[in-house]
Amino acid sequence: MKNKLLKILNDFKGKKILVIGDIMLDKYIWGEVSRISPEAPVQVVNVLRETFEAGGAANVASNISTLNGNALIVGITGNDEPRKMLLEELRNKNIDVEGILIDKDKPTTQKIRVMGKSQQLLRIDYEKNENIQNNTEQLILNFLEKKIKDVDVVVISDYAKGVITKEVSRKIIQLSRQNSKPLIVDPKPKHREFYKDVTLITPNNTEASEMSGIEEGTDKSVAEMGKRLIESLNTTVLITRREKGMSLFEKNGNVTHFPANAKEVYSLIGAGDTVVATIALALASGADFNEAAVLSNIAAGIKVGKMGTASVSIDEIKAVIEKQ
């Protein structure tokens, strides 16, 4: 298994993944907290620095790039300063941004996190979650139709901010099937019916509970979630379970549980993006679902030991495999 996993990792290089979904700019305000405001019972943050990172679907693309893959990202931003900053971040990582369209009716989605001594104190969101207009939807579909034949795997990164509509998901599923491309979805429960017949979905435990109608709790309830989602959506299911690892439910009836790899957890921000990026590259490199899940579980364990949406490298994954 070890040699096979290392070979799959080496084959990540140059694989092309198309990522479509809700693109965001993550801003971090880092500071020190030493007093309470005299104006209100709130902490005063003395700002030391600001950093910017690609978030949402753009973070999936960033992870793919860091793992030696080639990412083509499709989505929308506003015609504003955050768009410029986001495109600069992505271009610096050699990510293809041709598919990022301007939607004049929506601002670029931003998540601003105020950090004090590595602890998140506050988050401020700038967003409009309405579905994209029909003309924008058609431009996206035209772009997908033109590009899908040139990629190895398609990823839907759905944050329910308006890009993944019923028509967009229907067309992506159709195009992926016609062109024999695996289709992986990082889902949102409200769009459950959009994902029928995709290759794989990667809900976390809470999302799987909401999508299946089965209450969270025991290992037995997770097994029931996986079984119900396979039956209702006709897809393989990988449920991420934080400190309990992951559970893979395949359509052929195989069920595999993977214990968590994390030693210390500093941040869960972007962990799901790391999982889906790793799985996409693994499937593109000839891995089966089990092998892809093993690699994504290792990557997730490394990711949660880092702050923010920091990506995971091939060498970090290899080091864990060598130790195990």
URHU-V837915 format. One record per pair of residues at least 6 apart in sequence whose C-alpha atoms are under 8 Angstrom apart, sorted by the first residue. I is the first residue (numbers start at 1). J is the second residue. Records with the same first field share a line. If there is no record, write none. Layout:
# URHU-V837915
I->J + J
This chain:
# URHU-V837915
2->321 + 322
5->291 + 295 + 321
6->318 + 321
8->282 + 285 + 286 + 287
9->282 + 285 + 314 + 318
11->285
12->67 + 68 + 69 + 281 + 282 + 284 + 285
13->67 + 68 + 69 + 70
14->68 + 69 + 70
15->69 + 70 + 151 + 152 + 281 + 284 + 285
16->69 + 70 + 71 + 72 + 150 + 151 + 152 + 153
17->64 + 69 + 70 + 71 + 72 + 151 + 152 + 153 + 154 + 155 + 280 + 281
18->71 + 72 + 73 + 74 + 148 + 151 + 152 + 153 + 154 + 155
19->57 + 60 + 61 + 71 + 72 + 73 + 74 + 154 + 155 + 156 + 157
20->57 + 73 + 74 + 75 + 154 + 155 + 156 + 157
21->56 + 57 + 74 + 75 + 156 + 157 + 158 + 159 + 163 + 164
22->56 + 57 + 58 + 75 + 76 + 157 + 158 + 159 + 160 + 161 + 162 + 163 + 164
23->54 + 55 + 56 + 57 + 58 + 75 + 76 + 77 + 108 + 109
24->54 + 55 + 56 + 57 + 58 + 86 + 108 + 109 + 110 + 111
25->52 + 53 + 54 + 55 + 56 + 82 + 83 + 85 + 86 + 108 + 109 + 110 + 111
26->52 + 53 + 54 + 55 + 110 + 111 + 112 + 113
27->50 + 51 + 52 + 53 + 110 + 111 + 112 + 113
28->50 + 51 + 52 + 112 + 113 + 114 + 115
29->47 + 48 + 49 + 50 + 51 + 112 + 113 + 114 + 115
30->47 + 48 + 49 + 50 + 51 + 114 + 115 + 116 + 117 + 118
31->45 + 46 + 47 + 48 + 49 + 114 + 115 + 116 + 117
32->45 + 46 + 47 + 48 + 116 + 117
33->43 + 44 + 45 + 46 + 116 + 117
34->43 + 44 + 45
35->43 + 44
36->42 + 43 + 44
37->43 + 44
45->116
52->89
53->59 + 86 + 89 + 309
54->62 + 86 + 89 + 90
55->270 + 309
56->157 + 159 + 270 + 273
57->73 + 157 + 158 + 273
58->73 + 90
59->270 + 273 + 309
60->157 + 273 + 274 + 276 + 277
61->71 + 72 + 73 + 95 + 277
62->71 + 90 + 93 + 95 + 311
63->273 + 274 + 277 + 278 + 311 + 312
64->70 + 71 + 277 + 278 + 281
65->71 + 93 + 94 + 95
66->93 + 311 + 312 + 313 + 314
67->278 + 312 + 313 + 314
68->314
69->281
70->94 + 95 + 96
71->95 + 96
72->95 + 96 + 97 + 98 + 99
73->95 + 96 + 97 + 98 + 99 + 100
74->97 + 98 + 99 + 100 + 101 + 140
75->99 + 100 + 101 + 140 + 163
76->100 + 101 + 102 + 103 + 108 + 163
77->83 + 100 + 101 + 102 + 103 + 106 + 107 + 108 + 109
78->102 + 103 + 104 + 105 + 106 + 107 + 108
79->102 + 103 + 104 + 107 + 108
80->107 + 108
82->108 + 110
83->108
87->97
90->96 + 97
91->97
99->140 + 143
103->132 + 136
106->127 + 128
107->126 + 127 + 128
108->126 + 127
109->125 + 126 + 127 + 128
110->125 + 126 + 127
111->123 + 124 + 125 + 126
112->123 + 124 + 125
113->120 + 121 + 122 + 123 + 124
114->120 + 121 + 122 + 123
115->121 + 122
118->307
127->161
128->161
129->160 + 161 + 162
130->161 + 162
131->161 + 162 + 163 + 164 + 165
132->162 + 163 + 165
137->163 + 168
141->168 + 171 + 172
144->172
145->175
148->154 + 175 + 176 + 179
149->179
151->181
152->181 + 182 + 284
153->181 + 182 + 183 + 184 + 280 + 281 + 283 + 284
154->176 + 181 + 182 + 183 + 184 + 280
155->183 + 184 + 185 + 186 + 276 + 280
156->164 + 183 + 184 + 185 + 186 + 187
157->185 + 186 + 187
158->164 + 185 + 186 + 187 + 188
159->187 + 188
160->188 + 190 + 191
166->194
169->194 + 195
170->194
173->183 + 197 + 198
176->182 + 183
182->198 + 199 + 283
183->198 + 199 + 200
184->198 + 199 + 200 + 201 + 202 + 276 + 280
185->195 + 198 + 200 + 201 + 202 + 276
186->201 + 202 + 203 + 272 + 273 + 276
187->195 + 201 + 202 + 203 + 207
188->203 + 207
189->207 + 208 + 210 + 211
190->211
192->211
193->233
195->201 + 233
196->232 + 233 + 234 + 235
197->233 + 234 + 235
198->233 + 234 + 235
199->235 + 236
200->235 + 236 + 237 + 238
201->235 + 236 + 237 + 238
202->237 + 238 + 239 + 240 + 272 + 276
203->237 + 238 + 239 + 240
204->239 + 240 + 241 + 272
205->216 + 222 + 239 + 240 + 241
206->216
208->225 + 226 + 229 + 239
209->215 + 216 + 225
211->229
212->225 + 228 + 229
213->225
214->221 + 224 + 225
215->221
216->222
222->247
226->237 + 239 + 248 + 249
227->249
229->235 + 237
230->236 + 237 + 249 + 250 + 251
234->251
235->250 + 251
236->248 + 249 + 250 + 251
237->248 + 249 + 250
238->246 + 247 + 248 + 249 + 293
239->246 + 247 + 248
240->246 + 247
241->247
242->260
243->260 + 262
244->259 + 260
245->257 + 258 + 259 + 260 + 261 + 297
246->257 + 258 + 259 + 260 + 297
247->255 + 256 + 257 + 258
248->254 + 255 + 256 + 257 + 290 + 293
249->255 + 256
250->289
256->290
258->294 + 297
260->297 + 301
261->297 + 298 + 300 + 301 + 302
262->298 + 300 + 301 + 302 + 304 + 305
263->301 + 305
264->304 + 305
265->304 + 305 + 306
266->304 + 305 + 306 + 307
267->303 + 304 + 305 + 306 + 307 + 308
268->303 + 304 + 308
269->304 + 307 + 308 + 309
270->308 + 309 + 310
271->300 + 303 + 304 + 309
272->300
274->296 + 299 + 300 + 303 + 311 + 312
275->296 + 297 + 299 + 300
276->296
278->292 + 295 + 296 + 299
279->292 + 293 + 295 + 296
282->291 + 292 + 295
283->289 + 292
295->317
298->317 + 320
299->312 + 317
302->312 + 316 + 317
303->310 + 311 + 312
